[in-house]
Every structure is written in structure tokens, then in C-alpha cells.
Amino acid sequence: MQIYLPIAEISLNLYLLLSLGLGVGFLSGMFGVGGGFLMTPILIFLGVPPAVAVSTQANQIVASSVSGALAHWRRRSLDVKMGLVLIAGGVFGSVSGVQLFSILQAMGQIDLVISLCYVGFLGVIGGLMFVESAGAIRRRYSKTPRPKKKRRKRGVIDALPFKTRFPVSGLYMSVIPPLAIGFLVGALAALMGVGGGFVMVPAMIYVLRMPTNVVIGTSLFQILFVTALTTVLQAAQNQTVDVMLAGLLIVGGVIGAQIGARVGAKVRAEELRAALALMVLLVCGKLAWDLGATPQDLFVLMDTREAS
Amino acid sequence: MIARIFTGPSALTALVACCLALAAPAQAGSQTAAQAEAPVPAQEGGGPPVARISAALTQDVVEIRSNFSGAELTLFGAAAGLEDGDDIVMIVRGPQRDMRVMRKRRVLGIWINAAPVRFEAVPSFYAVASTRPLDEFATFSALRRNSMGMEHLRLSAPETERTETRFGVTDMRVSDLGADIIDYRAAVVRNKERQDLYAEAPGGVEIIDNGLFSARLFLPPVTPTGVYDAEVYLFRDGAPIARWTDTLEVVKAGAERAIYDLAHQHPLVYGVLAVIMAVLAGWIAAAFGRRQ
């Protein structure tokens, strides 16, 4: 059954959208990833205009991060102060990202920039994830002990001014690094329609040196607020949020996430993570191929949007 | 009185024509109803008209609802004074929009959009159907004047044009792009055709009998909203001798309309509602998941 999406202005199959939400929701529940980095490119492959795909995806991530953020809030496994600093950075990032989005759209280059960002990030994330999970699988069979990591000095970061105490994380550090990380993640949310957890979580662990038990909760807390803000800004400035599409993806997504979380607790993680990594690399490869392959038509038509 | 001529001279068409002629009384009965609904036809030129056309589309308003996946309309019409060798053309034009056309260029191995050209007042939809291929019965100037057919469609990029005197001819319009403008124009038509937004159907107008004719109009799923102009011309000796016009409206309706209107008229409210919906959905799912 085809359903007409009022903002994307195309018809897509209703069941396809629901199962897409279910599938990506399942993966996100299982791995604790947002799923935006898979959903947005898939929507673009299906013919949803990239601008609408990105903005609508931000709306969907609000829904998928609520349940996780609530759970961590109840368990108090999040650093609210750190979260607020990250959100402050995220607000600036999101506002700048939405502006940049409008400018690129007016220049006719938004599709290119979205694709390039995806190829870059998916390539790096997928590659790292694959190497890491392959290593874990190999170690399990060869029974070699996990290599110990040396704790290095954070020379530059310790030298920065505006230091403050983050009691929950047990840190005393400058607010500049978390602000910068928040900014980057906010800009990514606006430009790529992703929550940005895949950038923020490693950054919190390796750059900020936050204790791992509060990392996930705090990042979800930040993602929830930043994607909510991004949704409102994209809707207000670019009118590119399609609630019909978002609603369908959310229905599939929240159900899929519940199932995924349950299944994820029972199965062996490394193989699945390797499979996810391969999937990410596949999407990345497809996007990269499309960038370089000779297009079917050398000319593109665009509606000129009146500046508002 | 089988007053009709088919240009496709096959035995099959002749057979179909005979069958249609036999069924004419019933057909005529249904057509008079359509004709009665049709507005007063516009007449060209002074003096007593040689011929006149009435027509009606099966729908005046096409609604885009959540199950919209394109629409097919039929135009029924009657041409009074239709003679052998006359031809009929139907043109439907969608609302005009400005468009930007960019040419892809390879830079460092990837294709990027470059060299934009802005076209003004491009019809967002353009369908032309006729009894025969246009250039077989209409003169070049008649086609050009009425912008009839893909080659005569008015597509102007005013920012790239200037007027100058060439070979002693004043006010010649010259494109700064030179011959490239032809590629750009062709690209507009080609891209629109790929989305079924532009269509040319020689043979798409079928003369049933007795000056009665019909034509089909297909609106694809990506049909833009707005007011469309439908025109029917009767051609004789290379020029139009009668013309009929009407409008067709494509509107979003129901939930699609409510969502679209809210998104464009109160974008901030829309954005906040979208977030509230998402938060509620996530919260309900979490509450439900916890209880299990």
C-alpha cells in the first residue's frame, strides 16, 4: 500500500517504511546505536529528498533516545552537569548546522555535502568497528589476553582555562572540550540527521576520560535535547520535517528497539558487531560509488526556494 | 454518417472505428452530459465561428490524499464543425515555477553540481496529446506561438540572455551560453519526462465519432499542487481555428493538507508538535517495555 508523504511529496510503500523502522530500531536496540546513520542514507536511496530525510531523521532520533535517556535518568547513571555543558555546545552546533544546511541548499550542494560526510564518517566508524570486533573474535579463539592500554597524559586539554568540577564523573577540567564536542555533535545532527552518539561516546571516553558507566546515559541525554532542538529549527527554517514519515519510522523503530534490546542481551556480541560493521561499510561503499560513478543524467533540476 | 478519418491507415483501426460508430448513440448520450457541464467555449477571431469546441475533464479537482499514487483523468469533448483532415490538440500546463539547472562536472573523481542556470516560469507539468504528431498538421509558427510540443515549449533563462542586432535584425535574443543553452533546455525536458511530469502523446486524442473526441491525462505521484490550465485546440490547414480552455486544480486534502499547511503556516508550532509526538512515542514504548 502506497502512502503519500506530505512534506517529502512522494509516495512510498507503507509496509516498507514500517519494516525499515522495525529493522533499524532492532539494530539500534541491540547495539545501543541511534540508527540514524543507517536510516538517513536508506531514505535517500528510496528517493526521499536528502533535506527531508535528514530533518525527519532528527525527529525520529528524539523518540528513540527518550526511552534510553529515561532509563539512565532513573538509574542516575548520567552526569547532568556534563550533559548540560554538552547541550550548550550542541545548541550552537545545531543552530550553525541548520544555517549551513540552508546555505548549502541554496547553493545546490547539500546532497554532495551530506554524501561526503556520510562516506567519511561511515568509512571510519565501520572500519574501526570491524577491526575491533574482528580482533575480539580472534582473541576469543586464540585465548590471548586483551592488550593493556596505557593511560596517556592529556597535555593540551589540561592546559585549557575555565576549569570546573564534574562531581558525578569525578573530573576537574576545562569546559572547552565538552563544549567543542557538543558543538560538533549538534552540527552533525543538523547536517547528517544523526544523533552523533558514534562520535560522542568515543570522544567522552578517550578525550574527556569520563567513567564508562555514565557515558551512555549522558550522551543520550545530550542527543535527546539536541535532536529535539534540531527538529524544531529545521521545521521552522527549512520546512523539511515530514511528521507522516517520522511517525511511521517511529512506530516501527520503538517496537524494533524493544525487541532488539531483548535479543541483544542473549546473543554473542562480536559477530553481530562485525556484521553491523560490514553493513555500515556497505552503505558507505554504495554512497562512495554513487559519488564517483558517471551519473545517468549530467544535468540536475532543482526548485529554487525563495529566501525566507 | 461516419464522418471520420484515421491517419493510422490500418485495418484494425478501421474496424475499431466501425464498432465505435455503431455504438455512437449510446456514446453520444453520455457525451451530451459532459458537454452540458462544459463552460462556454472561447472563440477566436471575429465573425461567425467556423467551428467550436466544448470539452470537460472527468474531474475539476484532483485531491492528493494519503493514498495518492497518481491519477488518470479523461477529457471528453465535442467539436462542432469538425471536418475530415482536422486535428485536435489537448494541452495541460501546471503552475509555473522557477527552476535551477546544474550541470555535473567531475572534480577529483567525484561528480559535483556546477554551472547553474536559472530558468524562469517553467511549467511544473506539461502534457500535450494530439490526433497526429504535431508537425504533421501544424505549422512551425502556430506551434511556436502557442508553445505547443516539447521543442516549442517556452523555457527562458533571462539571466543568460541579452538582445542585440545581428545580421541587420534588431532585438534578437542571444544566449550568453551559446549552443549550451540547448543542452540545458533539453535537460529540463528530459528530467521532467523521466518523472512523467512532461509528456507528449501523438495519437493521444481519439476522435470517437460525430466530432466527439476523448483524451487521457495521467498525473504522476509527484504531481505538484496548484492550478492547471487545460486547453483544447482544433487545427485546420496548419492553424488553430477554435479553442477551449478550462482550469484543473490539484490540491492536497485531508490529513496531507492539514500537515502541509501547518508546516508552512506555523512552522514553529509544527516543529514543537513533531518533538512532542516523538517524545510521547518513545516514552510510551519505554513504559510498555518496562512492564513486560
Interface residues (C-beta under 8 A of the other chain):
Chain A: M1 Q2 I3 Y4 P6 I7 E9 I10 S11 N59 Q60 V62 A63 S64 S65 V66 S67 L70 A71 G108 Q109 D111 L112 L116 A228 T231 V232 L233 Q234 A235 A236 Q237 Q239 V241 V243 M244 A246 G247 I250 V251 V254 I255 A257 Q258 A261 L291 G292 A293 T294 P295 D297 L298 F299 V300 L301 M302 D303 T304
Chain B: I64 R65 S66 N67 F68 S69 R97 D98 M99 R100 V101 M102 R103 K104 G109 I110 W111 I112 N113 P116 R118 D183 Y184 A187 V188 R190 N191 K192 R194 P221 V222 P224 K252 A255 E256 R257 I259 Y260 A263 H264 P267 L268 Y270 G271 V272 L273 A274 V275 M277 A278 V279 A281 G282 W283 I284 A285 A286 F288 G289
